[in-house]
């Protein structure tokens, strides 16, 4: 079994992203994880004030915070689209539908 290093229990975590959308926090966390940066999402709610008000923050290790912020900024400046991730067409397949 592989011994994974999940950091020190008392390490400093810092906020690198905040949002009111759960899905956005999950996407940012996944983006960081894919870059090799472990992240934690903390959900903040203020039920005593207004139900549903709050949001989420993404936390990373202090020593990885600058890298995480850069990755997030790059992603926001250059968002991917479906065409960026689309599988290229097979060049042996004709594009003309009437050729079938």
Secondary structure, DSSP 8 states (H G I E B T S, - for coil): --------TT--EEEEEEES-HHHHHHHHHHHHHTT--EEEEEEE-TTTSTT-EEEEEEEEGGGHHHHHHHHHHHHHT---HHHH-----TTS-S-GGG-
